[in-house]
């Protein structure tokens, strides 16, 4: 299961944090990256507050992880995708890559559910993709493309609407059933 991907490593790192007085920046980096991946933004914020100030100043990668946390906290995906473009160390690179892919898919899912159409330049700003990469990804999702003059509009795939019976219809059917049983 995707949400349990880093569960064991997280438990190991949290117990290490409890057992040791001083930790290396790498442990804090891994903890912060896993919290971000699991969308535990409050835990990431509390971890940031526990990290010694000396490490915050000396380690640029920790500061960069905090910027990612702040961007996610404020639902500012454009900033998130700008801050994630960083030369990450090997100990957090795979977690950050997973976070990047997860957030990008979340953006497309949210956009597909919330919008009937969206201009390509707005979508490019949100997901920080190259135009060709965006076109390929949108086509793989089944989105269609329209032109508005010289601007491109993406139309997310329409969701099937499940017909919902009205309360009156259900009440009528129930009444007919009870009448049938009584006779």
Backbone as CSV, one residue per row, in Angstrom:
resi,resn,N_x,N_y,N_z,CA_x,CA_y,CA_z,C_x,C_y,C_z
1,UNK,0.842,-1.183,0.000,0.000,0.000,0.000,0.883,1.241,0.000
2,UNK,0.509,2.230,-0.766,1.342,3.407,-0.960,1.541,4.200,0.335
3,UNK,0.513,4.334,1.169,0.655,5.125,2.387,1.576,4.449,3.404
4,UNK,1.763,3.138,3.298,2.631,2.412,4.225,4.041,2.227,3.673
5,UNK,4.338,2.881,2.578,5.614,2.672,1.900,6.817,2.943,2.817
6,UNK,6.731,3.980,3.600,7.859,4.367,4.449,7.570,4.143,5.931
7,UNK,6.594,3.315,6.247,6.153,3.137,7.625,7.274,2.613,8.532
8,UNK,7.959,1.556,8.105,9.021,0.983,8.934,10.175,1.960,9.138
9,UNK,10.583,2.617,8.059,11.674,3.587,8.160,11.272,4.739,9.077
10,UNK,10.039,5.187,8.976,9.555,6.267,9.834,9.596,5.854,11.298
11,UNK,9.136,4.656,11.605,9.161,4.182,12.997,10.596,4.083,13.517
12,UNK,11.490,3.607,12.673,12.896,3.493,13.066,13.488,4.879,13.342
13,UNK,13.216,5.839,12.468,13.763,7.183,12.640,13.165,7.887,13.858
14,UNK,11.865,7.702,14.082,11.233,8.315,15.257,11.781,7.736,16.554
15,UNK,11.998,6.424,16.579,12.575,5.834,17.800,14.017,6.290,17.984
16,UNK,14.738,6.458,16.891,16.111,6.966,16.974,16.109,8.390,17.528
17,UNK,15.126,9.185,17.123,15.033,10.554,17.631,14.760,10.562,19.138
18,UNK,13.953,9.626,19.586,13.644,9.554,21.014,14.825,9.056,21.846
19,UNK,15.629,8.167,21.282,16.720,7.544,22.023,17.987,8.397,22.091
20,UNK,18.216,9.227,21.093,19.457,9.993,21.037,19.207,11.469,21.341
21,UNK,20.200,12.086,21.936,20.088,13.505,22.271,20.360,14.349,21.029
22,UNK,21.467,14.074,20.373,21.809,14.828,19.163,21.742,13.899,17.972
23,UNK,21.063,14.369,16.942,20.925,13.585,15.716,21.668,14.265,14.581
24,UNK,21.962,13.479,13.579,22.605,14.042,12.399,21.550,14.731,11.531
25,UNK,21.966,15.650,10.706,21.010,16.311,9.802,20.311,15.310,8.878
26,UNK,20.983,14.227,8.541,20.401,13.231,7.637,19.139,12.599,8.227
27,UNK,19.148,12.354,9.533,17.972,11.769,10.189,16.808,12.762,10.116
28,UNK,17.081,14.017,10.425,16.039,15.036,10.340,15.521,15.187,8.904
29,UNK,16.442,15.127,7.943,16.035,15.244,6.536,15.104,14.101,6.142
30,UNK,15.477,12.890,6.516,14.644,11.742,6.173,13.283,11.826,6.853
31,UNK,13.265,12.197,8.124,12.000,12.342,8.847,11.103,13.381,8.176
32,UNK,11.680,14.529,7.861,10.905,15.604,7.241,10.376,15.164,5.883
33,UNK,11.193,14.511,5.090,10.769,14.066,3.760,9.635,13.045,3.853
34,UNK,9.733,12.132,4.804,8.677,11.121,4.966,7.384,11.776,5.451
35,UNK,7.490,12.703,6.384,6.295,13.411,6.838,5.624,14.140,5.673
36,UNK,6.414,14.761,4.828,5.846,15.457,3.673,5.197,14.476,2.713
37,UNK,5.850,13.352,2.482,5.290,12.347,1.572,3.954,11.824,2.097
38,UNK,3.870,11.607,3.415,2.641,11.081,4.007,1.611,12.174,4.284
39,UNK,1.910,13.383,3.881,1.025,14.533,4.054,0.749,14.815,5.534
40,UNK,1.723,14.544,6.368,1.640,14.852,7.799,2.344,16.190,8.025
41,UNK,1.696,17.244,7.554,2.321,18.563,7.563,2.515,19.105,8.975
42,UNK,1.606,18.777,9.864,1.759,19.238,11.251,2.968,18.583,11.912
43,UNK,3.157,17.281,11.648,4.341,16.603,12.192,5.622,17.192,11.617
44,UNK,5.588,17.550,10.345,6.767,18.163,9.723,7.060,19.520,10.359
45,UNK,6.006,20.268,10.631,6.191,21.578,11.270,6.749,21.423,12.684
46,UNK,6.203,20.460,13.422,6.701,20.223,14.784,8.142,19.717,14.767
47,UNK,8.484,18.902,13.787,9.870,18.451,13.647,10.781,19.642,13.387
48,UNK,10.355,20.544,12.524,11.142,21.732,12.215,11.406,22.534,13.485
49,UNK,10.414,22.599,14.346,10.572,23.344,15.591,11.522,22.635,16.558
50,UNK,11.636,21.315,16.464,12.540,20.551,17.336,13.984,20.548,16.847
51,UNK,14.187,20.806,15.576,15.545,20.776,15.019,16.350,21.925,15.624
52,UNK,17.557,21.643,16.104,18.397,22.719,16.660,18.661,23.816,15.619
53,UNK,18.663,25.058,16.087,18.859,26.205,15.193,20.171,26.116,14.435
54,UNK,21.185,25.578,15.074,22.498,25.441,14.436,22.385,24.601,13.162
55,UNK,21.639,23.490,13.232,21.463,22.632,12.049,20.626,23.313,10.974
56,UNK,19.644,24.093,11.393,18.796,24.798,10.428,19.617,25.768,9.585
57,UNK,20.564,26.420,10.232,21.398,27.400,9.535,22.449,26.718,8.664
58,UNK,23.079,25.679,9.207,24.172,25.018,8.496,23.701,24.148,7.332
59,UNK,22.527,23.559,7.438,22.077,22.586,6.452,21.012,23.195,5.545
60,UNK,21.397,23.498,4.324,20.488,24.124,3.359,19.359,23.184,2.945
61,UNK,19.621,21.898,2.959,18.605,20.931,2.554,17.440,20.894,3.545
62,UNK,17.720,21.043,4.823,16.653,21.119,5.818,15.786,22.355,5.587
63,UNK,16.433,23.469,5.284,15.681,24.691,4.997,14.816,24.515,3.753
64,UNK,15.351,23.824,2.757,14.597,23.574,1.525,13.388,22.674,1.806
65,UNK,13.561,21.674,2.654,12.446,20.812,3.039,11.379,21.609,3.788
66,UNK,11.812,22.554,4.604,10.848,23.399,5.304,10.077,24.278,4.325
67,UNK,10.743,24.762,3.289,10.038,25.543,2.261,8.967,24.704,1.564
68,UNK,9.272,23.430,1.332,8.270,22.531,0.751,7.087,22.389,1.696
69,UNK,7.378,22.229,2.984,6.314,22.099,3.973,5.438,23.348,4.003
70,UNK,6.058,24.510,3.991,5.294,25.757,4.007,4.427,25.897,2.759
71,UNK,4.972,25.533,1.610,4.199,25.618,0.372,2.991,24.684,0.419
72,UNK,3.190,23.478,0.930,2.071,22.539,1.042,1.052,23.013,2.078
73,UNK,1.555,23.583,3.171,0.656,24.097,4.213,-0.274,25.170,3.657
74,UNK,0.256,25.988,2.762,-0.516,27.098,2.190,-1.182,26.718,0.862
75,UNK,-1.118,25.435,0.514,-1.679,24.950,-0.756,-1.156,25.736,-1.953
76,UNK,0.091,26.129,-1.879,0.723,26.882,-2.950,1.570,25.905,-3.775
77,UNK,0.904,25.253,-4.731,1.569,24.213,-5.499,2.621,24.765,-6.447
78,UNK,2.428,25.982,-6.920,3.445,26.581,-7.792,4.765,26.725,-7.037
79,UNK,4.704,27.235,-5.799,5.919,27.338,-4.982,6.483,25.964,-4.648
80,UNK,5.593,25.018,-4.372,6.049,23.664,-4.068,6.889,23.114,-5.218
81,UNK,6.383,23.227,-6.442,7.104,22.674,-7.586,8.374,23.465,-7.903
82,UNK,8.410,24.736,-7.529,9.647,25.513,-7.705,10.694,25.082,-6.677
83,UNK,10.264,24.873,-5.423,11.202,24.517,-4.359,11.677,23.070,-4.446
84,UNK,10.905,22.213,-5.071,11.300,20.805,-5.131,12.415,20.591,-6.162
85,UNK,12.580,21.549,-7.068,13.684,21.478,-8.033,14.975,21.900,-7.326
86,UNK,15.605,20.933,-6.713,16.787,21.155,-5.896,17.662,19.926,-6.037
87,UNK,18.933,20.073,-5.830,19.865,18.952,-5.913,19.854,18.212,-4.569
88,UNK,18.928,17.260,-4.420,18.737,16.553,-3.156,19.827,15.519,-2.931
89,UNK,20.166,15.298,-1.665,21.156,14.274,-1.322,20.531,12.896,-1.511
90,UNK,21.374,11.887,-1.567,20.923,10.519,-1.843,20.000,9.963,-0.765
91,UNK,20.173,10.404,0.490,19.351,9.825,1.558,17.886,10.243,1.500
92,UNK,17.554,11.335,0.813,16.154,11.754,0.681,15.662,11.799,-0.761
93,UNK,16.555,11.562,-1.702,16.189,11.715,-3.115,15.011,10.836,-3.514
94,UNK,15.006,9.569,-3.115,13.910,8.683,-3.532,12.582,9.112,-2.896
95,UNK,12.620,9.550,-1.649,11.402,10.017,-0.986,10.885,11.288,-1.650
96,UNK,11.786,12.184,-1.987,11.396,13.435,-2.642,10.844,13.152,-4.036
97,UNK,11.445,12.209,-4.750,10.917,11.839,-6.067,9.504,11.274,-5.959
98,UNK,9.269,10.449,-4.935,7.923,9.914,-4.702,6.945,11.027,-4.334
99,UNK,7.396,11.960,-3.511,6.568,13.106,-3.121,6.216,13.938,-4.345
100,UNK,7.191,14.168,-5.196,6.996,14.949,-6.415,5.927,14.293,-7.298
101,UNK,6.055,12.999,-7.528,5.096,12.281,-8.376,3.708,12.285,-7.739
102,UNK,3.649,12.095,-6.439,2.359,12.066,-5.732,1.663,13.424,-5.809
103,UNK,2.399,14.490,-5.578,1.802,15.827,-5.613,1.357,16.201,-7.027
104,UNK,2.122,15.802,-7.997,1.754,16.103,-9.386,0.458,15.368,-9.753
105,UNK,0.339,14.121,-9.353,-0.896,13.366,-9.625,-2.073,13.971,-8.867
106,UNK,-1.826,14.423,-7.636,-2.892,15.070,-6.862,-3.387,16.335,-7.556
107,UNK,-2.468,17.094,-8.135,-2.851,18.315,-8.851,-3.751,17.975,-10.029
108,UNK,-3.369,16.969,-10.793,-4.190,16.592,-11.943,-5.549,16.052,-11.504
109,UNK,-5.584,15.294,-10.423,-6.850,14.769,-9.913,-7.745,15.909,-9.434
110,UNK,-7.178,16.821,-8.647,-7.957,17.954,-8.151,-8.454,18.830,-9.296
111,UNK,-7.583,19.085,-10.252,-7.970,19.906,-11.397,-9.066,19.227,-12.198
112,UNK,-8.920,17.930,-12.409,-9.927,17.189,-13.160,-11.280,17.160,-12.468
113,UNK,-11.278,17.141,-11.136,-12.534,17.121,-10.389,-13.142,18.506,-10.216
114,UNK,-12.310,19.535,-10.146,-12.799,20.868,-9.810,-13.103,21.746,-11.022
115,UNK,-12.465,21.478,-12.148,-12.608,22.361,-13.295,-13.255,21.649,-14.475
116,UNK,-14.025,22.421,-15.209,-14.580,21.929,-16.467,-13.553,22.160,-17.567
117,UNK,-12.793,23.248,-17.438,-11.727,23.550,-18.388,-10.680,24.403,-17.682
118,UNK,-9.474,24.361,-18.221,-8.389,25.166,-17.649,-7.428,25.531,-18.771
119,UNK,-6.967,26.778,-18.743,-5.995,27.214,-19.739,-4.666,26.503,-19.508
120,UNK,-4.020,26.170,-20.604,-2.766,25.432,-20.526,-1.706,26.181,-19.725
121,UNK,-1.620,27.510,-19.894,-0.577,28.253,-19.174,-0.806,28.220,-17.665
122,UNK,-2.066,28.184,-17.228,-2.332,28.086,-15.790,-1.928,26.708,-15.259
123,UNK,-2.225,25.686,-16.037,-1.844,24.334,-15.642,-0.322,24.180,-15.643
124,UNK,0.338,24.784,-16.620,1.808,24.749,-16.662,2.409,25.435,-15.432
125,UNK,1.813,26.557,-15.020,2.294,27.263,-13.830,2.132,26.408,-12.578
126,UNK,1.016,25.674,-12.512,0.759,24.864,-11.318,1.692,23.671,-11.219
127,UNK,1.889,22.948,-12.312,2.633,21.688,-12.228,4.085,21.790,-12.665
128,UNK,4.489,22.948,-13.171,5.878,23.169,-13.563,6.393,22.056,-14.476
129,UNK,5.668,21.836,-15.571,6.068,20.842,-16.574,6.419,21.554,-17.863
130,UNK,7.151,20.862,-18.701,7.384,21.354,-20.047,6.086,21.185,-20.837
131,UNK,5.806,22.078,-21.782,4.549,21.984,-22.545,4.331,20.625,-23.211
132,UNK,5.372,20.051,-23.794,5.220,18.735,-24.443,4.904,17.645,-23.428
133,UNK,5.556,17.706,-22.280,5.304,16.735,-21.220,3.865,16.868,-20.711
134,UNK,3.390,18.114,-20.580,2.019,18.348,-20.138,1.019,17.787,-21.140
135,UNK,1.259,18.029,-22.412,0.344,17.513,-23.448,0.273,15.987,-23.407
136,UNK,1.422,15.356,-23.259,1.459,13.895,-23.197,0.702,13.384,-21.973
137,UNK,0.921,14.030,-20.833,0.272,13.587,-19.599,-1.243,13.801,-19.664
138,UNK,-1.665,14.955,-20.155,-3.100,15.234,-20.257,-3.776,14.266,-21.233
139,UNK,-3.092,13.945,-22.315,-3.651,12.994,-23.278,-3.778,11.605,-22.639
140,UNK,-2.808,11.226,-21.802,-2.880,9.919,-21.145,-4.031,9.857,-20.135
141,UNK,-4.451,11.011,-19.619,-5.579,11.067,-18.695,-6.925,11.128,-19.423
142,UNK,-6.872,11.247,-20.745,-8.106,11.314,-21.525,-8.682,12.711,-21.623
143,UNK,-7.880,13.718,-21.321,-8.340,15.095,-21.414,-8.328,15.517,-22.885
144,UNK,-9.230,16.399,-23.248,-9.273,16.901,-24.623,-8.783,18.338,-24.649
145,UNK,-8.457,18.764,-25.846,-7.832,20.068,-26.020,-8.688,20.901,-26.964
146,UNK,-8.844,22.190,-26.645,-9.547,23.134,-27.515,-8.691,24.375,-27.666
147,UNK,-8.974,25.130,-28.689,-8.268,26.388,-28.936,-9.197,27.547,-28.618
148,UNK,-8.655,28.569,-27.975,-9.351,29.827,-27.735,-8.461,30.916,-28.305
149,UNK,-8.580,31.107,-29.600,-7.655,32.014,-30.278,-6.293,31.354,-30.334
150,UNK,-5.314,31.983,-29.714,-3.972,31.400,-29.681,-3.696,30.662,-28.370
151,UNK,-4.680,30.595,-27.493,-4.522,29.928,-26.199,-5.130,28.530,-26.246
152,UNK,-4.490,27.610,-25.533,-4.957,26.225,-25.472,-5.740,26.026,-24.179
153,UNK,-6.881,25.364,-24.301,-7.712,25.043,-23.141,-7.781,23.531,-23.023
154,UNK,-7.524,23.026,-21.819,-7.645,21.592,-21.554,-8.977,21.322,-20.887
155,UNK,-9.662,20.300,-21.366,-10.951,19.887,-20.813,-10.774,18.515,-20.165
156,UNK,-10.821,18.464,-18.836,-10.671,17.165,-18.167,-11.782,16.208,-18.593
157,UNK,-11.459,14.946,-18.510,-12.419,13.906,-18.862,-13.631,14.028,-17.945
158,UNK,-14.811,14.050,-18.549,-16.039,14.208,-17.766,-16.291,12.964,-16.921
159,UNK,-16.643,13.196,-15.674,-16.961,12.096,-14.771,-18.388,11.634,-15.031
160,UNK,-18.600,10.339,-14.924,-19.947,9.816,-15.076,-20.766,10.196,-13.851
161,UNK,-21.928,10.740,-14.111,-22.803,11.135,-13.014,-23.749,9.981,-12.737
162,UNK,-23.688,9.509,-11.521,-24.548,8.411,-11.106,-25.908,8.993,-10.769
163,UNK,-26.960,8.502,-11.417,-28.281,9.065,-11.117,-28.678,8.768,-9.670
164,UNK,-29.112,9.789,-9.013,-29.521,9.670,-7.622,-31.039,9.769,-7.576
165,UNK,-31.621,8.815,-6.940,-33.066,8.854,-6.795,-33.444,9.929,-5.799
166,UNK,-34.486,10.651,-6.115,-34.982,11.662,-5.207,-35.687,11.030,-4.019
167,UNK,-35.778,11.758,-2.949,-36.444,11.258,-1.749,-37.899,10.910,-2.022
168,UNK,-38.552,11.721,-2.868,-39.961,11.461,-3.177,-40.116,10.132,-3.903
169,UNK,-39.210,9.837,-4.826,-39.269,8.566,-5.554,-39.091,7.387,-4.598
170,UNK,-38.149,7.508,-3.679,-37.916,6.428,-2.728,-39.107,6.253,-1.786
171,UNK,-39.691,7.369,-1.351,-40.845,7.308,-0.468,-42.039,6.662,-1.179
172,UNK,-42.248,6.998,-2.441,-43.337,6.418,-3.225,-43.153,4.915,-3.374
173,UNK,-41.916,4.501,-3.695,-41.638,3.072,-3.856,-41.850,2.321,-2.539
174,UNK,-41.411,2.904,-1.433,-41.592,2.292,-0.126,-43.079,2.184,0.228
175,UNK,-43.836,3.236,-0.070,-45.283,3.231,0.188,-45.974,2.130,-0.613
176,UNK,-45.599,2.005,-1.883,-46.180,0.955,-2.720,-45.825,-0.429,-2.177
177,UNK,-44.630,-0.605,-1.699,-44.203,-1.891,-1.165,-44.970,-2.242,0.109
178,UNK,-45.121,-1.256,1.008,-45.849,-1.488,2.249,-47.318,-1.804,1.930
179,UNK,-47.909,-1.092,0.996,-49.283,-1.345,0.577,-49.416,-2.745,0.045
180,UNK,-48.462,-3.177,-0.745,-48.480,-4.530,-1.302,-48.437,-5.574,-0.182
181,UNK,-47.582,-5.344,0.814,-47.462,-6.287,1.918,-48.731,-6.341,2.788
182,UNK,-49.384,-5.211,2.934,-50.593,-5.177,3.768,-51.772,-5.870,3.096
183,UNK,-51.818,-5.903,1.800,-52.961,-6.521,1.070,-52.736,-7.953,0.775
